[in-house]
Amino acid sequence: MHFLRSLYTQNLQKEKFNLRRLKKIPNPNRPSQAEINSARNILRLAGDKLDMTKHLKEREIIRQGRKPRLVEILDTTY
């Protein structure tokens, strides 16, 4: 209730509250959807001839593609 009253009366700084905005941005550690689709197609075409030592790059792209599409960062600007 203290926070809501401070927000309503516009006394957030006086009451020592600090608001921040949470931003969602594309995950820079995740491959693009086009790269993921391309890797899947390559592995699908390999089919039964899939050798465990080959197509390591494509397997890694698919594994990295399991990461979330968006990441959250805290905006520290006022």
N, CA, C and O atoms as a Maestro MAE file, in Angstrom:
{
 s_m_m2io_version
 :::
 2.0.0
}

f_m_ct {
 s_m_title
 :::
 protein
 m_atom[312] {
  # First column is atom index #
  i_m_mmod_type
  r_m_x_coord
  r_m_y_coord
  r_m_z_coord
  i_m_residue_number
  s_m_chain_name
  s_m_pdb_residue_name
  s_m_pdb_atom_name
  i_m_atomic_number
  :::
  1 25 0.829 -1.195 0.000 1 A "MET " " N  " 7
  2 3 0.000 0.000 0.000 1 A "MET " " CA " 6
  3 2 0.874 1.261 0.000 1 A "MET " " C  " 6
  4 15 0.540 2.261 -0.635 1 A "MET " " O  " 8
  5 25 1.979 1.196 0.709 2 A "HIS " " N  " 7
  6 3 2.869 2.352 0.767 2 A "HIS " " CA " 6
  7 2 3.322 2.756 -0.639 2 A "HIS " " C  " 6
  8 15 3.312 3.937 -0.986 2 A "HIS " " O  " 8
  9 25 3.714 1.775 -1.434 3 A "PHE " " N  " 7
  10 3 4.151 2.055 -2.800 3 A "PHE " " CA " 6
  11 2 3.015 2.656 -3.625 3 A "PHE " " C  " 6
  12 15 3.222 3.641 -4.333 3 A "PHE " " O  " 8
  13 25 1.839 2.084 -3.542 4 A "LEU " " N  " 7
  14 3 0.715 2.586 -4.335 4 A "LEU " " CA " 6
  15 2 0.340 4.009 -3.937 4 A "LEU " " C  " 6
  16 15 0.032 4.834 -4.797 4 A "LEU " " O  " 8
  17 25 0.364 4.295 -2.656 5 A "ARG " " N  " 7
  18 3 0.073 5.664 -2.208 5 A "ARG " " CA " 6
  19 2 1.136 6.635 -2.729 5 A "ARG " " C  " 6
  20 15 0.816 7.739 -3.171 5 A "ARG " " O  " 8
  21 25 2.367 6.225 -2.675 6 A "SER " " N  " 7
  22 3 3.449 7.078 -3.170 6 A "SER " " CA " 6
  23 2 3.327 7.305 -4.671 6 A "SER " " C  " 6
  24 15 3.568 8.409 -5.158 6 A "SER " " O  " 8
  25 25 2.959 6.279 -5.388 7 A "LEU " " N  " 7
  26 3 2.758 6.404 -6.831 7 A "LEU " " CA " 6
  27 2 1.598 7.348 -7.125 7 A "LEU " " C  " 6
  28 15 1.700 8.208 -8.000 7 A "LEU " " O  " 8
  29 25 0.520 7.192 -6.412 8 A "TYR " " N  " 7
  30 3 -0.678 8.011 -6.621 8 A "TYR " " CA " 6
  31 2 -0.397 9.483 -6.322 8 A "TYR " " C  " 6
  32 15 -0.855 10.365 -7.047 8 A "TYR " " O  " 8
  33 25 0.344 9.742 -5.272 9 A "THR " " N  " 7
  34 3 0.642 11.124 -4.878 9 A "THR " " CA " 6
  35 2 1.909 11.664 -5.546 9 A "THR " " C  " 6
  36 15 2.316 12.796 -5.283 9 A "THR " " O  " 8
  37 25 2.528 10.860 -6.405 10 A "GLN " " N  " 7
  38 3 3.735 11.229 -7.144 10 A "GLN " " CA " 6
  39 2 4.886 11.597 -6.210 10 A "GLN " " C  " 6
  40 15 5.599 12.575 -6.431 10 A "GLN " " O  " 8
  41 25 5.049 10.792 -5.164 11 A "ASN " " N  " 7
  42 3 6.125 10.994 -4.200 11 A "ASN " " CA " 6
  43 2 7.097 9.815 -4.189 11 A "ASN " " C  " 6
  44 15 7.641 9.474 -3.138 11 A "ASN " " O  " 8
  45 25 7.316 9.202 -5.323 12 A "LEU " " N  " 7
  46 3 8.162 8.010 -5.363 12 A "LEU " " CA " 6
  47 2 9.600 8.315 -4.949 12 A "LEU " " C  " 6
  48 15 10.179 7.572 -4.156 12 A "LEU " " O  " 8
  49 25 10.177 9.376 -5.463 13 A "GLN " " N  " 7
  50 3 11.562 9.698 -5.099 13 A "GLN " " CA " 6
  51 2 11.668 10.112 -3.637 13 A "GLN " " C  " 6
  52 15 12.607 9.723 -2.943 13 A "GLN " " O  " 8
  53 25 10.725 10.885 -3.181 14 A "LYS " " N  " 7
  54 3 10.733 11.316 -1.784 14 A "LYS " " CA " 6
  55 2 10.653 10.116 -0.840 14 A "LYS " " C  " 6
  56 15 11.271 10.107 0.225 14 A "LYS " " O  " 8
  57 25 9.894 9.120 -1.243 15 A "GLU " " N  " 7
  58 3 9.716 7.914 -0.429 15 A "GLU " " CA " 6
  59 2 10.800 6.863 -0.711 15 A "GLU " " C  " 6
  60 15 10.739 5.746 -0.197 15 A "GLU " " O  " 8
  61 25 11.780 7.229 -1.524 16 A "LYS " " N  " 7
  62 3 12.934 6.384 -1.840 16 A "LYS " " CA " 6
  63 2 12.592 5.146 -2.682 16 A "LYS " " C  " 6
  64 15 13.258 4.115 -2.589 16 A "LYS " " O  " 8
  65 25 11.546 5.268 -3.503 17 A "PHE " " N  " 7
  66 3 11.243 4.209 -4.457 17 A "PHE " " CA " 6
  67 2 11.968 4.520 -5.756 17 A "PHE " " C  " 6
  68 15 12.180 5.683 -6.098 17 A "PHE " " O  " 8
  69 25 12.343 3.479 -6.469 18 A "ASN " " N  " 7
  70 3 13.080 3.632 -7.699 18 A "ASN " " CA " 6
  71 2 12.447 2.722 -8.752 18 A "ASN " " C  " 6
  72 15 12.539 1.499 -8.647 18 A "ASN " " O  " 8
  73 25 11.814 3.300 -9.753 19 A "LEU " " N  " 7
  74 3 11.157 2.515 -10.801 19 A "LEU " " CA " 6
  75 2 12.091 2.332 -11.984 19 A "LEU " " C  " 6
  76 15 12.819 3.249 -12.364 19 A "LEU " " O  " 8
  77 25 12.062 1.159 -12.550 20 A "ARG " " N  " 7
  78 3 12.845 0.844 -13.744 20 A "ARG " " CA " 6
  79 2 11.943 0.139 -14.744 20 A "ARG " " C  " 6
  80 15 10.962 -0.506 -14.374 20 A "ARG " " O  " 8
  81 25 12.289 0.273 -16.008 21 A "ARG " " N  " 7
  82 3 11.538 -0.383 -17.067 21 A "ARG " " CA " 6
  83 2 12.289 -1.643 -17.488 21 A "ARG " " C  " 6
  84 15 13.507 -1.620 -17.660 21 A "ARG " " O  " 8
  85 25 11.566 -2.724 -17.650 22 A "LEU " " N  " 7
  86 3 12.144 -3.980 -18.100 22 A "LEU " " CA " 6
  87 2 11.935 -4.082 -19.611 22 A "LEU " " C  " 6
  88 15 10.802 -4.073 -20.093 22 A "LEU " " O  " 8
  89 25 13.041 -4.179 -20.350 23 A "LYS " " N  " 7
  90 3 12.962 -4.263 -21.811 23 A "LYS " " CA " 6
  91 2 13.201 -5.696 -22.251 23 A "LYS " " C  " 6
  92 15 13.985 -6.425 -21.645 23 A "LYS " " O  " 8
  93 25 12.520 -6.083 -23.305 24 A "LYS " " N  " 7
  94 3 12.754 -7.381 -23.933 24 A "LYS " " CA " 6
  95 2 13.379 -7.123 -25.294 24 A "LYS " " C  " 6
  96 15 12.829 -6.398 -26.122 24 A "LYS " " O  " 8
  97 25 14.552 -7.737 -25.508 25 A "ILE " " N  " 7
  98 3 15.272 -7.556 -26.767 25 A "ILE " " CA " 6
  99 2 15.564 -8.931 -27.362 25 A "ILE " " C  " 6
  100 15 15.569 -9.927 -26.639 25 A "ILE " " O  " 8
  101 25 15.807 -8.996 -28.672 26 A "PRO " " N  " 7
  102 3 16.173 -10.283 -29.278 26 A "PRO " " CA " 6
  103 2 17.448 -10.835 -28.649 26 A "PRO " " C  " 6
  104 15 18.390 -10.091 -28.374 26 A "PRO " " O  " 8
  105 25 17.466 -12.131 -28.427 27 A "ASN " " N  " 7
  106 3 18.610 -12.790 -27.808 27 A "ASN " " CA " 6
  107 2 19.788 -12.813 -28.790 27 A "ASN " " C  " 6
  108 15 19.697 -13.440 -29.846 27 A "ASN " " O  " 8
  109 25 20.895 -12.132 -28.449 28 A "PRO " " N  " 7
  110 3 22.037 -12.113 -29.372 28 A "PRO " " CA " 6
  111 2 22.772 -13.454 -29.449 28 A "PRO " " C  " 6
  112 15 23.580 -13.659 -30.355 28 A "PRO " " O  " 8
  113 25 22.503 -14.364 -28.516 29 A "ASN " " N  " 7
  114 3 23.175 -15.669 -28.492 29 A "ASN " " CA " 6
  115 2 22.372 -16.760 -29.187 29 A "ASN " " C  " 6
  116 15 22.741 -17.933 -29.137 29 A "ASN " " O  " 8
  117 25 21.290 -16.383 -29.826 30 A "ARG " " N  " 7
  118 3 20.441 -17.355 -30.523 30 A "ARG " " CA " 6
  119 2 20.560 -17.123 -32.025 30 A "ARG " " C  " 6
  120 15 20.492 -15.980 -32.475 30 A "ARG " " O  " 8
  121 25 20.736 -18.188 -32.810 31 A "PRO " " N  " 7
  122 3 20.801 -18.015 -34.267 31 A "PRO " " CA " 6
  123 2 19.461 -17.528 -34.816 31 A "PRO " " C  " 6
  124 15 18.421 -17.689 -34.178 31 A "PRO " " O  " 8
  125 25 19.504 -16.940 -35.991 32 A "SER " " N  " 7
  126 3 18.262 -16.477 -36.611 32 A "SER " " CA " 6
  127 2 17.395 -17.678 -36.997 32 A "SER " " C  " 6
  128 15 17.882 -18.804 -37.105 32 A "SER " " O  " 8
  129 25 16.120 -17.419 -37.201 33 A "GLN " " N  " 7
  130 3 15.208 -18.494 -37.583 33 A "GLN " " CA " 6
  131 2 15.593 -19.077 -38.939 33 A "GLN " " C  " 6
  132 15 15.415 -20.271 -39.181 33 A "GLN " " O  " 8
  133 25 16.121 -18.232 -39.819 34 A "ALA " " N  " 7
  134 3 16.556 -18.712 -41.139 34 A "ALA " " CA " 6
  135 2 17.716 -19.695 -40.998 34 A "ALA " " C  " 6
  136 15 17.755 -20.708 -41.696 34 A "ALA " " O  " 8
  137 25 18.665 -19.406 -40.098 35 A "GLU " " N  " 7
  138 3 19.789 -20.313 -39.864 35 A "GLU " " CA " 6
  139 2 19.310 -21.642 -39.284 35 A "GLU " " C  " 6
  140 15 19.804 -22.705 -39.661 35 A "GLU " " O  " 8
  141 25 18.358 -21.579 -38.376 36 A "ILE " " N  " 7
  142 3 17.819 -22.794 -37.755 36 A "ILE " " CA " 6
  143 2 17.111 -23.645 -38.799 36 A "ILE " " C  " 6
  144 15 17.303 -24.859 -38.859 36 A "ILE " " O  " 8
  145 25 16.289 -22.997 -39.620 37 A "ASN " " N  " 7
  146 3 15.562 -23.731 -40.665 37 A "ASN " " CA " 6
  147 2 16.530 -24.359 -41.672 37 A "ASN " " C  " 6
  148 15 16.326 -25.490 -42.113 37 A "ASN " " O  " 8
  149 25 17.573 -23.627 -42.028 38 A "SER " " N  " 7
  150 3 18.568 -24.155 -42.961 38 A "SER " " CA " 6
  151 2 19.267 -25.379 -42.370 38 A "SER " " C  " 6
  152 15 19.460 -26.376 -43.066 38 A "SER " " O  " 8
  153 25 19.644 -25.311 -41.104 39 A "ALA " " N  " 7
  154 3 20.312 -26.447 -40.448 39 A "ALA " " CA " 6
  155 2 19.380 -27.658 -40.395 39 A "ALA " " C  " 6
  156 15 19.813 -28.789 -40.614 39 A "ALA " " O  " 8
  157 25 18.119 -27.420 -40.108 40 A "ARG " " N  " 7
  158 3 17.147 -28.529 -40.076 40 A "ARG " " CA " 6
  159 2 17.011 -29.181 -41.441 40 A "ARG " " C  " 6
  160 15 16.946 -30.405 -41.554 40 A "ARG " " O  " 8
  161 25 16.967 -28.347 -42.485 41 A "ASN " " N  " 7
  162 3 16.851 -28.893 -43.842 41 A "ASN " " CA " 6
  163 2 18.067 -29.727 -44.211 41 A "ASN " " C  " 6
  164 15 17.930 -30.791 -44.814 41 A "ASN " " O  " 8
  165 25 19.250 -29.258 -43.855 42 A "ILE " " N  " 7
  166 3 20.474 -30.014 -44.151 42 A "ILE " " CA " 6
  167 2 20.442 -31.366 -43.448 42 A "ILE " " C  " 6
  168 15 20.768 -32.389 -44.050 42 A "ILE " " O  " 8
  169 25 20.050 -31.373 -42.177 43 A "LEU " " N  " 7
  170 3 19.999 -32.641 -41.441 43 A "LEU " " CA " 6
  171 2 18.894 -33.556 -41.975 43 A "LEU " " C  " 6
  172 15 19.047 -34.777 -42.004 43 A "LEU " " O  " 8
  173 25 17.791 -32.958 -42.392 44 A "ARG " " N  " 7
  174 3 16.694 -33.765 -42.944 44 A "ARG " " CA " 6
  175 2 17.126 -34.415 -44.247 44 A "ARG " " C  " 6
  176 15 16.805 -35.576 -44.500 44 A "ARG " " O  " 8
  177 25 17.861 -33.667 -45.087 45 A "LEU " " N  " 7
  178 3 18.329 -34.220 -46.358 45 A "LEU " " CA " 6
  179 2 19.370 -35.311 -46.140 45 A "LEU " " C  " 6
  180 15 19.465 -36.245 -46.937 45 A "LEU " " O  " 8
  181 25 20.157 -35.201 -45.058 46 A "ALA " " N  " 7
  182 3 21.161 -36.231 -44.757 46 A "ALA " " CA " 6
  183 2 20.458 -37.539 -44.410 46 A "ALA " " C  " 6
  184 15 20.945 -38.622 -44.735 46 A "ALA " " O  " 8
  185 25 19.313 -37.428 -43.750 47 A "GLY " " N  " 7
  186 3 18.476 -38.586 -43.454 47 A "GLY " " CA " 6
  187 2 19.196 -39.738 -42.806 47 A "GLY " " C  " 6
  188 15 19.847 -39.565 -41.776 47 A "GLY " " O  " 8
  189 25 19.087 -40.943 -43.409 48 A "ASP " " N  " 7
  190 3 19.663 -42.163 -42.848 48 A "ASP " " CA " 6
  191 2 21.191 -42.167 -42.922 48 A "ASP " " C  " 6
  192 15 21.845 -42.912 -42.191 48 A "ASP " " O  " 8
  193 25 21.752 -41.352 -43.787 49 A "LYS " " N  " 7
  194 3 23.199 -41.327 -43.951 49 A "LYS " " CA " 6
  195 2 23.871 -40.439 -42.904 49 A "LYS " " C  " 6
  196 15 25.040 -40.085 -43.054 49 A "LYS " " O  " 8
  197 25 23.155 -40.084 -41.864 50 A "LEU " " N  " 7
  198 3 23.660 -39.154 -40.854 50 A "LEU " " CA " 6
  199 2 24.795 -39.784 -40.074 50 A "LEU " " C  " 6
  200 15 24.610 -40.778 -39.371 50 A "LEU " " O  " 8
  201 25 25.963 -39.199 -40.206 51 A "ASP " " N  " 7
  202 3 27.167 -39.645 -39.506 51 A "ASP " " CA " 6
  203 2 27.353 -38.728 -38.300 51 A "ASP " " C  " 6
  204 15 27.214 -37.511 -38.425 51 A "ASP " " O  " 8
  205 25 27.664 -39.293 -37.140 52 A "MET " " N  " 7
  206 3 27.790 -38.514 -35.909 52 A "MET " " CA " 6
  207 2 28.921 -37.495 -35.980 52 A "MET " " C  " 6
  208 15 28.881 -36.491 -35.268 52 A "MET " " O  " 8
  209 25 29.925 -37.722 -36.816 53 A "THR " " N  " 7
  210 3 31.053 -36.793 -36.902 53 A "THR " " CA " 6
  211 2 30.798 -35.672 -37.895 53 A "THR " " C  " 6
  212 15 31.521 -34.676 -37.903 53 A "THR " " O  " 8
  213 25 29.784 -35.822 -38.728 54 A "LYS " " N  " 7
  214 3 29.467 -34.797 -39.716 54 A "LYS " " CA " 6
  215 2 28.309 -33.937 -39.212 54 A "LYS " " C  " 6
  216 15 27.583 -34.319 -38.295 54 A "LYS " " O  " 8
  217 25 28.162 -32.803 -39.816 55 A "HIS " " N  " 7
  218 3 27.060 -31.882 -39.529 55 A "HIS " " CA " 6
  219 2 27.065 -31.393 -38.080 55 A "HIS " " C  " 6
  220 15 26.007 -31.157 -37.496 55 A "HIS " " O  " 8
  221 25 28.254 -31.245 -37.508 56 A "LEU " " N  " 7
  222 3 28.338 -30.742 -36.132 56 A "LEU " " CA " 6
  223 2 27.877 -29.290 -36.052 56 A "LEU " " C  " 6
  224 15 27.252 -28.878 -35.074 56 A "LEU " " O  " 8
  225 25 28.190 -28.530 -37.081 57 A "LYS " " N  " 7
  226 3 27.782 -27.124 -37.103 57 A "LYS " " CA " 6
  227 2 26.259 -27.009 -37.079 57 A "LYS " " C  " 6
  228 15 25.703 -26.208 -36.328 57 A "LYS " " O  " 8
  229 25 25.592 -27.811 -37.903 58 A "GLU " " N  " 7
  230 3 24.136 -27.760 -37.967 58 A "GLU " " CA " 6
  231 2 23.508 -28.212 -36.648 58 A "GLU " " C  " 6
  232 15 22.515 -27.639 -36.200 58 A "GLU " " O  " 8
  233 25 24.082 -29.225 -36.040 59 A "ARG " " N  " 7
  234 3 23.574 -29.695 -34.745 59 A "ARG " " CA " 6
  235 2 23.712 -28.604 -33.686 59 A "ARG " " C  " 6
  236 15 22.819 -28.416 -32.861 59 A "ARG " " O  " 8
  237 25 24.836 -27.889 -33.714 60 A "GLU " " N  " 7
  238 3 25.063 -26.810 -32.751 60 A "GLU " " CA " 6
  239 2 24.079 -25.659 -32.985 60 A "GLU " " C  " 6
  240 15 23.580 -25.075 -32.023 60 A "GLU " " O  " 8
  241 25 23.798 -25.332 -34.230 61 A "ILE " " N  " 7
  242 3 22.833 -24.279 -34.538 61 A "ILE " " CA " 6
  243 2 21.462 -24.644 -33.987 61 A "ILE " " C  " 6
  244 15 20.784 -23.802 -33.397 61 A "ILE " " O  " 8
  245 25 21.053 -25.886 -34.174 62 A "ILE " " N  " 7
  246 3 19.749 -26.321 -33.661 62 A "ILE " " CA " 6
  247 2 19.738 -26.295 -32.141 62 A "ILE " " C  " 6
  248 15 18.740 -25.910 -31.532 62 A "ILE " " O  " 8
  249 25 20.841 -26.702 -31.529 63 A "ARG " " N  " 7
  250 3 20.922 -26.674 -30.061 63 A "ARG " " CA " 6
  251 2 20.831 -25.230 -29.555 63 A "ARG " " C  " 6
  252 15 20.118 -24.954 -28.590 63 A "ARG " " O  " 8
  253 25 21.546 -24.321 -30.200 64 A "GLN " " N  " 7
  254 3 21.498 -22.912 -29.810 64 A "GLN " " CA " 6
  255 2 20.107 -22.315 -30.066 64 A "GLN " " C  " 6
  256 15 19.704 -21.360 -29.402 64 A "GLN " " O  " 8
  257 25 19.391 -22.878 -31.021 65 A "GLY " " N  " 7
  258 3 18.051 -22.399 -31.344 65 A "GLY " " CA " 6
  259 2 17.028 -22.695 -30.263 65 A "GLY " " C  " 6
  260 15 15.912 -22.177 -30.311 65 A "GLY " " O  " 8
  261 25 17.386 -23.512 -29.295 66 A "ARG " " N  " 7
  262 3 16.479 -23.799 -28.178 66 A "ARG " " CA " 6
  263 2 16.492 -22.690 -27.132 66 A "ARG " " C  " 6
  264 15 15.662 -22.675 -26.223 66 A "ARG " " O  " 8
  265 25 17.432 -21.771 -27.264 67 A "LYS " " N  " 7
  266 3 17.496 -20.648 -26.329 67 A "LYS " " CA " 6
  267 2 16.284 -19.743 -26.562 67 A "LYS " " C  " 6
  268 15 15.702 -19.754 -27.647 67 A "LYS " " O  " 8
  269 25 15.907 -18.970 -25.560 68 A "PRO " " N  " 7
  270 3 14.745 -18.085 -25.731 68 A "PRO " " CA " 6
  271 2 14.988 -17.038 -26.819 68 A "PRO " " C  " 6
  272 15 16.113 -16.581 -27.021 68 A "PRO " " O  " 8
  273 25 13.922 -16.671 -27.506 69 A "ARG " " N  " 7
  274 3 14.034 -15.681 -28.574 69 A "ARG " " CA " 6
  275 2 14.324 -14.287 -28.018 69 A "ARG " " C  " 6
  276 15 15.022 -13.491 -28.646 69 A "ARG " " O  " 8
  277 25 13.783 -14.004 -26.840 70 A "LEU " " N  " 7
  278 3 13.954 -12.690 -26.226 70 A "LEU " " CA " 6
  279 2 14.641 -12.820 -24.876 70 A "LEU " " C  " 6
  280 15 14.468 -13.814 -24.171 70 A "LEU " " O  " 8
  281 25 15.419 -11.808 -24.525 71 A "VAL " " N  " 7
  282 3 16.013 -11.719 -23.192 71 A "VAL " " CA " 6
  283 2 15.550 -10.410 -22.568 71 A "VAL " " C  " 6
  284 15 15.243 -9.448 -23.273 71 A "VAL " " O  " 8
  285 25 15.504 -10.382 -21.250 72 A "GLU " " N  " 7
  286 3 15.052 -9.197 -20.536 72 A "GLU " " CA " 6
  287 2 16.258 -8.451 -19.976 72 A "GLU " " C  " 6
  288 15 17.161 -9.051 -19.394 72 A "GLU " " O  " 8
  289 25 16.258 -7.128 -20.163 73 A "ILE " " N  " 7
  290 3 17.297 -6.295 -19.575 73 A "ILE " " CA " 6
  291 2 16.622 -5.160 -18.818 73 A "ILE " " C  " 6
  292 15 15.535 -4.714 -19.187 73 A "ILE " " O  " 8
  293 25 17.258 -4.709 -17.784 74 A "LEU " " N  " 7
  294 3 16.723 -3.632 -16.960 74 A "LEU " " CA " 6
  295 2 17.231 -2.301 -17.495 74 A "LEU " " C  " 6
  296 15 18.439 -2.086 -17.591 74 A "LEU " " O  " 8
  297 25 16.316 -1.414 -17.840 75 A "ASP " " N  " 7
  298 3 16.663 -0.088 -18.325 75 A "ASP " " CA " 6
  299 2 17.056 0.775 -17.137 75 A "ASP " " C  " 6
  300 15 16.242 1.011 -16.244 75 A "ASP " " O  " 8
  301 25 18.283 1.243 -17.119 76 A "THR " " N  " 7
  302 3 18.772 2.024 -15.976 76 A "THR " " CA " 6
  303 2 18.702 3.524 -16.217 76 A "THR " " C  " 6
  304 15 19.107 4.305 -15.355 76 A "THR " " O  " 8
  305 25 18.193 3.941 -17.377 77 A "THR " " N  " 7
  306 3 18.049 5.365 -17.639 77 A "THR " " CA " 6
  307 2 16.786 5.880 -16.965 77 A "THR " " C  " 6
  308 15 15.834 5.130 -16.748 77 A "THR " " O  " 8
  309 25 16.788 7.135 -16.645 78 A "TYR " " N  " 7
  310 3 15.605 7.725 -16.001 78 A "TYR " " CA " 6
  311 2 14.706 8.320 -17.013 78 A "TYR " " C  " 6
  312 15 13.658 8.864 -16.665 78 A "TYR " " O  " 8
  :::
 }
 m_bond[311] {
  # First column is bond index #
  i_m_from
  i_m_to
  i_m_order
  :::
  1 1 2 1
  2 2 3 1
  3 3 4 2
  4 3 5 1
  5 5 6 1
  6 6 7 1
  7 7 8 2
  8 7 9 1
  9 9 10 1
  10 10 11 1
  11 11 12 2
  12 11 13 1
  13 13 14 1
  14 14 15 1
  15 15 16 2
  16 15 17 1
  17 17 18 1
  18 18 19 1
  19 19 20 2
  20 19 21 1
  21 21 22 1
  22 22 23 1
  23 23 24 2
  24 23 25 1
  25 25 26 1
  26 26 27 1
  27 27 28 2
  28 27 29 1
  29 29 30 1
  30 30 31 1
  31 31 32 2
  32 31 33 1
  33 33 34 1
  34 34 35 1
  35 35 36 2
  36 35 37 1
  37 37 38 1
  38 38 39 1
  39 39 40 2
  40 39 41 1
  41 41 42 1
  42 42 43 1
  43 43 44 2
  44 43 45 1
  45 45 46 1
  46 46 47 1
  47 47 48 2
  48 47 49 1
  49 49 50 1
  50 50 51 1
  51 51 52 2
  52 51 53 1
  53 53 54 1
  54 54 55 1
  55 55 56 2
  56 55 57 1
  57 57 58 1
  58 58 59 1
  59 59 60 2
  60 59 61 1
  61 61 62 1
  62 62 63 1
  63 63 64 2
  64 63 65 1
  65 65 66 1
  66 66 67 1
  67 67 68 2
  68 67 69 1
  69 69 70 1
  70 70 71 1
  71 71 72 2
  72 71 73 1
  73 73 74 1
  74 74 75 1
  75 75 76 2
  76 75 77 1
  77 77 78 1
  78 78 79 1
  79 79 80 2
  80 79 81 1
  81 81 82 1
  82 82 83 1
  83 83 84 2
  84 83 85 1
  85 85 86 1
  86 86 87 1
  87 87 88 2
  88 87 89 1
  89 89 90 1
  90 90 91 1
  91 91 92 2
  92 91 93 1
  93 93 94 1
  94 94 95 1
  95 95 96 2
  96 95 97 1
  97 97 98 1
  98 98 99 1
  99 99 100 2
  100 99 101 1
  101 101 102 1
  102 102 103 1
  103 103 104 2
  104 103 105 1
  105 105 106 1
  106 106 107 1
  107 107 108 2
  108 107 109 1
  109 109 110 1
  110 110 111 1
  111 111 112 2
  112 111 113 1
  113 113 114 1
  114 114 115 1
  115 115 116 2
  116 115 117 1
  117 117 118 1
  118 118 119 1
  119 119 120 2
  120 119 121 1
  121 121 122 1
  122 122 123 1
  123 123 124 2
  124 123 125 1
  125 125 126 1
  126 126 127 1
  127 127 128 2
  128 127 129 1
  129 129 130 1
  130 130 131 1
  131 131 132 2
  132 131 133 1
  133 133 134 1
  134 134 135 1
  135 135 136 2
  136 135 137 1
  137 137 138 1
  138 138 139 1
  139 139 140 2
  140 139 141 1
  141 141 142 1
  142 142 143 1
  143 143 144 2
  144 143 145 1
  145 145 146 1
  146 146 147 1
  147 147 148 2
  148 147 149 1
  149 149 150 1
  150 150 151 1
  151 151 152 2
  152 151 153 1
  153 153 154 1
  154 154 155 1
  155 155 156 2
  156 155 157 1
  157 157 158 1
  158 158 159 1
  159 159 160 2
  160 159 161 1
  161 161 162 1
  162 162 163 1
  163 163 164 2
  164 163 165 1
  165 165 166 1
  166 166 167 1
  167 167 168 2
  168 167 169 1
  169 169 170 1
  170 170 171 1
  171 171 172 2
  172 171 173 1
  173 173 174 1
  174 174 175 1
  175 175 176 2
  176 175 177 1
  177 177 178 1
  178 178 179 1
  179 179 180 2
  180 179 181 1
  181 181 182 1
  182 182 183 1
  183 183 184 2
  184 183 185 1
  185 185 186 1
  186 186 187 1
  187 187 188 2
  188 187 189 1
  189 189 190 1
  190 190 191 1
  191 191 192 2
  192 191 193 1
  193 193 194 1
  194 194 195 1
  195 195 196 2
  196 195 197 1
  197 197 198 1
  198 198 199 1
  199 199 200 2
  200 199 201 1
  201 201 202 1
  202 202 203 1
  203 203 204 2
  204 203 205 1
  205 205 206 1
  206 206 207 1
  207 207 208 2
  208 207 209 1
  209 209 210 1
  210 210 211 1
  211 211 212 2
  212 211 213 1
  213 213 214 1
  214 214 215 1
  215 215 216 2
  216 215 217 1
  217 217 218 1
  218 218 219 1
  219 219 220 2
  220 219 221 1
  221 221 222 1
  222 222 223 1
  223 223 224 2
  224 223 225 1
  225 225 226 1
  226 226 227 1
  227 227 228 2
  228 227 229 1
  229 229 230 1
  230 230 231 1
  231 231 232 2
  232 231 233 1
  233 233 234 1
  234 234 235 1
  235 235 236 2
  236 235 237 1
  237 237 238 1
  238 238 239 1
  239 239 240 2
  240 239 241 1
  241 241 242 1
  242 242 243 1
  243 243 244 2
  244 243 245 1
  245 245 246 1
  246 246 247 1
  247 247 248 2
  248 247 249 1
  249 249 250 1
  250 250 251 1
  251 251 252 2
  252 251 253 1
  253 253 254 1
  254 254 255 1
  255 255 256 2
  256 255 257 1
  257 257 258 1
  258 258 259 1
  259 259 260 2
  260 259 261 1
  261 261 262 1
  262 262 263 1
  263 263 264 2
  264 263 265 1
  265 265 266 1
  266 266 267 1
  267 267 268 2
  268 267 269 1
  269 269 270 1
  270 270 271 1
  271 271 272 2
  272 271 273 1
  273 273 274 1
  274 274 275 1
  275 275 276 2
  276 275 277 1
  277 277 278 1
  278 278 279 1
  279 279 280 2
  280 279 281 1
  281 281 282 1
  282 282 283 1
  283 283 284 2
  284 283 285 1
  285 285 286 1
  286 286 287 1
  287 287 288 2
  288 287 289 1
  289 289 290 1
  290 290 291 1
  291 291 292 2
  292 291 293 1
  293 293 294 1
  294 294 295 1
  295 295 296 2
  296 295 297 1
  297 297 298 1
  298 298 299 1
  299 299 300 2
  300 299 301 1
  301 301 302 1
  302 302 303 1
  303 303 304 2
  304 303 305 1
  305 305 306 1
  306 306 307 1
  307 307 308 2
  308 307 309 1
  309 309 310 1
  310 310 311 1
  311 311 312 2
  :::
 }
}
